[in-house]
């Protein structure tokens, strides 16, 4: 089985100097420029959910999601420590999750102390198995198993729990740098 982001050794980076290296998915926001030959994910982070998201941003997100250089939608998600209200984060997440399903691209998810909200979204929106990827996962093995049972995949960065890494099946595991330039 071919996974949606198999050809990339780094599925989530913010380092724009790596956008032409061929094995990195660089995260950008709607309206940011894309280089010919670059590979991107585009989304509106949950930290932005506390402000009014403009129609221009949403139209840009939809347009960019259709671009072949964009291979994933996100980083979007839930954060109990930062961002707008739980309802604002849910609305923004649902919009991006539905967009990802519509364009047939995986969803890169930021989730901080919000596994319950993410699992609720998975029950409500029923993503295709492996198409939602929690990036930078640092949780314990039981939390990983719970997300895996819900059909999600996990991406590990530089810091992670070794026991958790061992609990993730290879077909549901990705790697990332989450690096800043």
Residue pairs with C-beta under 8 A, 6 or more apart in sequence:
1 171
3 130
3 153
3 171
4 71
4 72
4 105
4 106
4 130
4 131
5 11
5 25
5 71
5 72
5 106
5 133
5 174
7 23
8 23
8 24
8 25
8 39
8 71
9 23
9 24
9 175
10 18
10 23
10 24
10 25
10 175
10 176
10 177
10 179
11 25
11 41
11 72
11 108
11 133
11 135
11 155
11 174
11 175
11 176
12 25
12 27
12 41
12 75
12 108
12 135
12 136
12 155
12 157
12 176
12 177
12 178
13 24
13 25
13 26
13 27
13 176
13 177
13 178
13 179
14 26
14 27
14 178
14 179
14 180
14 181
15 24
15 26
15 177
15 179
15 180
15 181
16 26
16 181
17 181
18 24
18 26
18 179
19 26
19 34
19 35
19 38
19 39
19 40
20 35
20 37
20 38
22 39
24 39
24 177
25 39
25 40
25 41
25 71
25 72
25 108
26 38
26 39
26 40
26 41
27 40
27 41
27 42
27 43
27 74
27 75
27 108
28 34
28 40
28 41
28 42
29 42
29 43
29 44
29 45
30 42
30 43
30 44
30 57
30 58
30 60
30 61
30 64
31 56
31 57
31 60
32 42
34 40
34 64
34 67
34 69
34 70
36 69
37 69
38 69
39 69
39 71
40 64
40 67
40 69
40 70
40 71
40 72
41 70
41 71
41 72
41 73
41 74
41 75
41 108
42 61
42 64
42 65
42 70
42 73
42 74
43 61
43 73
43 74
43 75
43 76
43 96
43 108
44 53
44 57
44 61
44 76
44 92
44 96
45 75
45 76
45 77
45 83
45 110
46 76
46 77
46 78
46 79
46 82
46 83
46 84
46 89
46 92
46 93
46 110
47 79
47 82
47 83
48 83
48 84
48 92
49 83
49 84
49 85
49 88
49 89
49 91
49 92
50 83
50 84
50 85
50 88
51 84
53 92
58 95
61 96
61 99
62 99
64 70
65 73
65 99
65 100
65 102
65 103
65 105
66 103
70 105
71 105
71 106
72 100
72 105
72 106
72 107
72 108
72 133
73 96
73 97
73 99
73 100
73 103
73 105
73 106
73 107
73 108
74 96
74 100
74 107
74 108
74 109
74 110
74 135
75 108
75 109
75 110
75 135
76 92
76 93
76 96
76 97
76 107
76 108
76 109
76 110
77 89
77 93
77 109
77 110
77 111
77 114
77 118
77 134
78 86
78 89
78 90
78 93
78 110
78 111
78 112
78 114
78 117
78 118
78 121
79 89
79 110
79 111
79 112
79 113
79 114
80 112
80 113
80 114
81 112
81 113
82 112
83 89
84 92
86 117
89 117
90 117
90 121
93 121
94 121
94 124
94 125
96 107
97 107
97 121
97 125
97 127
97 132
98 125
100 106
100 107
100 131
101 125
101 127
101 128
101 131
106 130
106 131
106 132
106 133
107 127
107 131
107 132
107 133
108 133
108 135
108 155
109 118
109 132
109 133
109 134
109 135
109 152
110 135
110 136
111 117
111 118
111 134
115 139
115 143
115 146
115 147
118 134
118 147
118 152
119 146
119 147
119 150
122 132
122 150
122 151
122 152
123 150
127 151
127 152
128 151
129 151
130 151
130 152
130 153
130 171
130 172
131 153
132 151
132 152
132 153
133 152
133 153
133 154
133 155
133 174
134 147
134 152
134 153
134 154
134 155
135 155
135 157
135 174
135 176
135 178
136 155
136 156
136 157
136 176
136 178
137 144
137 147
137 154
137 155
137 156
137 160
137 164
138 157
138 159
138 160
138 161
138 164
139 161
139 164
140 161
140 163
140 164
141 161
141 163
141 164
141 166
141 167
143 164
144 154
144 164
144 167
144 168
145 167
147 154
148 154
148 168
148 169
148 172
152 172
153 172
153 173
153 174
154 168
154 172
154 173
154 174
155 173
155 174
155 175
155 176
156 164
156 165
156 168
156 173
156 174
156 175
156 176
157 175
157 176
157 177
157 178
158 177
158 178
165 173
